[in-house]
């Protein structure tokens, strides 16, 4: 380091996504200092997969930035992805956000949870927790974790005093990840009706606001990667909420469409709206609420027919001024969550034209129609129809598609400040630590 140079405070965001994980480091001015990605090696994810991916990125990150200058770390993960632990060790299977095998458990919840509650969906975290409990005969199960919780728990130094105080190992989650597992974000507590499910209270995580300081980094990570022992670990959020944070959206009516492996729609609203029958749920977002839904359509179904290189080539050749006339509903498999909450909904990808470009364009047209229907459903439920839409995720780079979607939605399509969920949680770390005076 040259004479007179100063060490920057840095902030690390970790995004656990559908197809891989990403780390983004920003400085005190919110500028990106480092940005790394890792693809999951297999379709089936496990807790080990997540830990392995993040550790690989941290090892590479150590070559790019001085990790001892990282003041805080925050993790986001896919909403509704859950697993159980036995004596603190993760148990398989992990049930991912779109896993719908818990349909019967969701039906059981219909007589217990309030009407329209997010847990009533077959893909809800709570329905999957009940499925895991019913299908796991291990007597020493002891914890319920969401995807972001597990990584946060690994990164966080074990607090013996805290464990003695509560007579158990304490792990944290946040309002957004806990929403689909039954947590009441209005009353800020686990509801009384959840006791009817006979889930031991000590299995439930402690729930705090996203960005809450929950401790320091594990000594293992200090020794292995060179982090400062004073590096703070903050409670995370869901990947779609983190992506909204990255865009800069802050006013009611501003909407964000996340076009990744799936399509997630969010619109800022001054009140929560929940309707499980329609696949609509709400998450706290500062003083406002993010009202939205998640479709199974998206990049995953596109990759079943085209390589990334093929799609990049065809993007420049698309001509949406000449619609294909094909009325597709692109899904990777049977089952949809929103705007139609139907586990039996079938993909519609016929008739298939001989021309690959026309087939690709027809799929994008179908996704745009799903997006429009989704925002209309949210408006019918009481949310504002978008005054503007930002796009994040891989689909954001397709300018022609963005313009076509804007005409269909009849709203301005704004350029987001940033598009990566990892940037959103890095920004959350920076803002929270600066507010509390733990950093400059």
Secondary structure by P-SEA (a helix, b strand, c coil): ccccbbbbbbbbbbbbcccbbbbbbbcccccccbbbbbccccccccaaaaaaaaaaaaaaaaaccccccccbbbbbcccccccccccccccccccccccccaaaaaaaacccccccccccccccaaaaaaaaaaacccccccccccaaaaaaaaaccccaaaaaaaccbbbbbcccccccccccccccccccccccccccccccccccccccccccccaaaaaaccccccbbbbbbbcaaaaaaaaaccccccbbbbbbccbbbbbbbbcbbbbbcccccccccccccccccccccccaaaaaacccaaaaaaaccccccccccccccccccccccccccccccbbbbcccccccaaaaaaaaaaaaaaaaaaaaaaaaaaccccccbbbbbccccccaaaaaaaaaaacccccccccccaaaaaaaaaaaaaaaacccc
